[in-house]
Amino acid sequence: MDKPTSNFHFKFMSFGYKFRDFFLPRKNILKEVGVKPGFHVLDYGCGPGGYIIAAAEFVGKSGKIYALDIHPLAIQMVQSIASKKATDECGNHLFRLQNWITR
Ligand SMILES: C[S@@+](CC[C@H](N)C(=O)[O-])C[C@H]1O[C@@H](n2cnc3c(N)ncnc32)[C@H](O)[C@@H]1O
């Protein structure tokens, strides 16, 4: 796809992913994939950012997560997650989520 979907479609998809991520946590997928401490991960087509917290926890302080999406709402959502999580329970390593590739 070379154009972002409508905002309505993106929000609807994001709402659906909340249920998916609740019943099928993304950390299980990342464990299966074998993401390890120190990895640099590019979440290409990150959407609302369902993978990024779990990914940041897996890669730890020595790793890095990049999130890329064509949709501006995705970037807003991911930046919001990063700024909230950077200041609370997840601590240092989530500051690295500020290093976004935004387009
Ligand atoms: C099906 S959603 C998956 C979202 C996320 N990976 C997840 O599973 O929670 C696909 C995402 O890819 C993005 N996308 C589609 N084409 C893209 C492109 N050419 N470059 C970057 N992102 C793209 C869409 O905006 C959408 O957020």
The ligand as an SDF file (V2000), in Angstrom:
LIG
                    3D

 27 29  0  0  0  0  0  0  0  0999 V2000
   -2.5840   -4.5450    9.1940 C   0  0  0  0  0  0  0  0  0  0  0  0
   -1.8470   -3.1350    9.9940 S   0  0  0  0  0  0  0  0  0  0  0  0
   -0.7280   -3.9390   11.1340 C   0  0  0  0  0  0  0  0  0  0  0  0
   -0.3250   -3.0720   12.3090 C   0  0  0  0  0  0  0  0  0  0  0  0
    0.7020   -3.7050   13.2760 C   0  0  0  0  0  0  0  0  0  0  0  0
    1.8090   -4.3210   12.6040 N   0  0  0  0  0  0  0  0  0  0  0  0
    0.0260   -4.7100   14.1600 C   0  0  0  0  0  0  0  0  0  0  0  0
   -0.0030   -5.8950   13.8190 O   0  0  0  0  0  0  0  0  0  0  0  0
   -0.4880   -4.3020   15.2150 O   0  0  0  0  0  0  0  0  0  0  0  0
   -0.7350   -2.6050    8.6930 C   0  0  0  0  0  0  0  0  0  0  0  0
   -0.0700   -1.2670    8.9580 C   0  0  0  0  0  0  0  0  0  0  0  0
    0.8770   -1.0430    7.9120 O   0  0  0  0  0  0  0  0  0  0  0  0
    0.8310    0.3220    7.5300 C   0  0  0  0  0  0  0  0  0  0  0  0
    1.3210    0.4330    6.1440 N   0  0  0  0  0  0  0  0  0  0  0  0
    0.6990    0.0320    5.0130 C   0  0  0  0  0  0  0  0  0  0  0  0
    1.4630    0.3050    3.9400 N   0  0  0  0  0  0  0  0  0  0  0  0
    2.6040    0.8670    4.4100 C   0  0  0  0  0  0  0  0  0  0  0  0
    3.7830    1.3660    3.7860 C   0  0  0  0  0  0  0  0  0  0  0  0
    3.9310    1.3220    2.4560 N   0  0  0  0  0  0  0  0  0  0  0  0
    4.7560    1.8740    4.5520 N   0  0  0  0  0  0  0  0  0  0  0  0
    4.6050    1.9230    5.9040 C   0  0  0  0  0  0  0  0  0  0  0  0
    3.5070    1.4720    6.5590 N   0  0  0  0  0  0  0  0  0  0  0  0
    2.5170    0.9520    5.8130 C   0  0  0  0  0  0  0  0  0  0  0  0
   -0.6250    0.7170    7.7080 C   0  0  0  0  0  0  0  0  0  0  0  0
   -0.7870    2.1210    7.8770 O   0  0  0  0  0  0  0  0  0  0  0  0
   -1.0200   -0.0960    8.9530 C   0  0  0  0  0  0  0  0  0  0  0  0
   -0.8370    0.6750   10.1350 O   0  0  0  0  0  0  0  0  0  0  0  0
  1  2  1  0
  2  3  1  0
  2 10  1  0
  3  4  1  0
  4  5  1  0
  5  6  1  0
  5  7  1  0
  7  8  2  0
  7  9  1  0
 10 11  1  0
 11 12  1  0
 11 26  1  0
 12 13  1  0
 13 14  1  0
 13 24  1  0
 14 15  1  0
 14 23  1  0
 15 16  2  0
 16 17  1  0
 17 18  1  0
 17 23  2  0
 18 19  1  0
 18 20  2  0
 20 21  1  0
 21 22  2  0
 22 23  1  0
 24 25  1  0
 24 26  1  0
 26 27  1  0
M  CHG  2   2   1   9  -1
M  END
$$$$
